Amino acid sequence: MNVSPLRGQAVRPSPVFLALVAVTAVGGVLAWRAAAEIAPLAYAGVFVFVIAGWLVSLCLHEFGHAFTAWRFGDRGVEMRGYLTLNPLRYTHPGLSLVLPMLFIALGGIGLPGGAVYVQTSFMTPLRRTLVSLAGPAANLVLAALLLGATRAFYDPAHPVFFSAVAFLGFLQVTAVVLNLLPVPGLDGYGALEPHLSPATRRAVAPFQQWGLLVLLVLLISSPALNAKFFGMVLWFFDLFDVPRLLVSWGLSLTQFWNAWF
């Protein structure tokens, strides 16, 4: 008799993911111990917390896609190791992990990272849409937790720590807004694609691999588009009533090299 695996048997967080969580916690402890002193400890703590925390969020984003697809019948995601939350399972580590970290460190934007390959052709259009939206939903939950915690528990004696939490929450907001744009190759288009005509899907298919790259070039080269994008991000961010100054501090501490040169 063919018995589907139970949820607890299929989902097994990998040692790599657990190590990332531990490193994030270490960064948080260092940032907390720095209190209000802008010293090497503050830079180290915020940098480690933000970068490792972002990698954790990448894992949860891709896990959201994979777990939703698995719940809807795609058992292949388990065989490919997507339910282990191991970032090394989510395509090329260099392009999927290093590049997003570079964008965070240089520009303060949550670039989509890894990707999971799921089989959705047998699913209804609604379920395919839900699979696409599950990733950004993970970022949205993280944004709510991080920014909600900052708003509720902010302690003036520990601005370094809370600037790190606020900045990581801000990155989650940028990831939600960016991913939900209806651009081929992003989750926003993936959510719409099942409801488009076959002819439209075929016409757009060749451009999916270039959609994100073109969007990034436009965001960098067009001040007007950049302003509109971050206008949406800040509108969403302000809903949590967290001071923007905390995000600025978090970005400055993450970019520790600016204090040296």
N, C-alpha and C positions, 0 to 999 in steps of 0.2 A: 504494500500500500504506500502511495506517495504522500508523504506528510510534509506540509510547508514548515520551514523552521520558525520557531517562536521568536518573538522580538528580542528577548534577552539573549538568545543564542546567536542571533545574527549581528547584533550591535556589540562590538568589542573594542573599546578605545585602545589604540595602539600605545606602546611605550613611548613612541616619538611624540604623539599628541600629549600624553600625560607629562612628558618632559617639558614641552612648550608651556603647558599650564603652570608647571613648577617654576620655570624661568620667569614667566609673567609675575608670579607671586613674589619671587625674589626681587624683581624690579620694583614692585609695589612697596615692599618692605624698605628698600633703600630710599625710595622717594619719600616715604613716611618719616624715616629717620632723619632725612635732610631738613624736615620741618619747614622753616621759612628761610633757610640759609642757602644762597645760590653758590654752591661749592661743587667740587668734582663729584661728590656723592649725589647731589641733585641731578646733575647731567647724566650720570651713569644710570641712576634709578629710573628717570623718566624715559631715557632712550630704550633701555631694556624692557620696561613695562609696555611702552607703545609698540615697539617692533614685534616683540614676542606676542603681545596681546593681539596685534593685527593678524599675525600668522594663525593664532587660535581662531580668530573670527573667519579667516579664509576657510579653515577646516570646517567650521560650523556651517558656513554658506554652502559649500559643496556637499556636505553631509545632508543639508536640507533638501537639495535636489535629489540626492541618491536615496535617502530614506523615503521620501514621498513616492518616488518611482517604484521603490521596492514594495511599499504598501499597496500600490496599484498593480502589482503583478510582475515587475521586472526583477527576476531573481538573479540576473547577470551582475547587478551591482554588488551583490555580496561576494560573488566569485572574483570580481576585480578588486576587492578590498576597499571599496568606497565606504563601507559602513564601519571601518576601523578608525576613521578620522585621521588617518596617517597622511600628512601633506605630501609625502613622497609618492603617493598613489595618484595624486591629482595632476596628471600630465607632466610636462618637463619642469623639473625643479627650478632651473635657471629663469625661464620665461615666466613661470607661474608663481614663483615665490620671490626671487631676487628682484625682478623688475618692479613688482608692486611695492616692495620695501624701499627701493630707490626713489620711487615717486613720492612716497610718504615723507622720506627724509628730505627731499629737495623741494617738494611743492605742497605738501599737506593735503593730498587728495587720495582717497581710498580707491585705488585702481583694482578692478577685478583681477583675480589671480588665476587659480587653477580651474580646471574644467573636468566634469565627469561626463562620460558617454553613456547615456541611458537609452533604452529601447522604449519608445512611446507610440510607435506606429499602430499598435493594437488598442491603444487607449482612446477614450472619447475625447473630443476637443476640450471639454471642461477639465478633464483630468490632466491633459497635456499642459493646459494653462496653469493649473495648480502646481505641477512639477516645476515649471519655469519660475513661478512666483515664490516657491519655497525658499530659494536662496536669499533673495532680498528680504524675505520675512525674517530670516535668522538675523540679518544685520539690523533690522528694525527693532527686534526684541532686545538685541544687545545695546542699541542706542538708547532705548527706553530705560534699560537697567542702569547703564553707566551714567546717563545724564540725570535720571531720576535720583540715583544715589548721591550724585554731586549736589543736586538741589536740596535734598532732604538732610544730608549729613555734613555739609561743608563746615570745616573747622578753620577759622582764620589762623590758627597756630600751625597748620599744615598745608599751606598753599601750593607747595611743590607737588605733593601727592595728588591733590584735587585738580591741579592743572593737567597732570598726566591723564587722569580719569576723564576729564572734560574733553581733552584733545582726542583721546581714543574714541569717545562717544561721538565727537564731531566727525571723525573719519568714518564711522558707521553711517552717519547721515549722508555724507558724500557718496558712500557706496550705494545706499538705497536710491538716491536721486539718479546717480549715473546709470545704475543697472536697470532702472525702470524706464529710461528713455527708449522710445520705439526705434532703436537703431539696430540694423541687422548685426547679429553676433552678440547682442546683449539680451538680458532676460526680458526686458520690456518687449522687444520684438518677438522673442520666443513665446511670450504669453499671448500675443496677437496672432501669430502665424497659423495656429490650428483653425482659425476662423476666417482665413483668407482663401481666396479661390486657388485651385491648383496652378493656374496660369501665373498668378501673382507670385506664388511661392517659388515656382521655377525661375521666374524672372529675377527674383531677389537673391536666390541661392548663391550665385557666383560672388556676390558682394559681402557675404556674411563674414568671411575671414578678414576683410579689410575694414569693417565697420568701426571697430573700436579704434584702430589706428587713425582713420580719417577724423573721427571725433576728437581724439586727443590733439591732433595737429590743429584742428579748428579752435579748440579751447585755448591752445597756447598762442596761436597766431591772431586770433580775433578778440580784441578787448571787449567788444560788445557782447559776443557769445559767452565769453568768460564771465562777464558781469551778470548776465542772465542766469547762467548756471549757478554761480555762487549766491545769487539773489534767492533762488529757490532753496538752496541748501540752508542759508541763514534764516529764511522764513520758517523752515521746518525746525531748525535748531532752536530758534527763539520761542517755540511753543513750550519748551521745557524750562524757560525762565532761568537759564544758566548764563552768567555774565560772559560775554564774548572775550573779555580780557583774559579769562582763564585759558581759553583756547590759544590765544596769542602767546601766553607764557608757556603753555605746553609745547607749542611748535618751536619756540625759541630754545627751550631746553632740549628738545629732541635734536635740533640742529646745533649740537654742542660745538662743532668746529667753527661756527661763526664767532664764538667768544675768543677763539684763538688767533683768528686771522683778521 
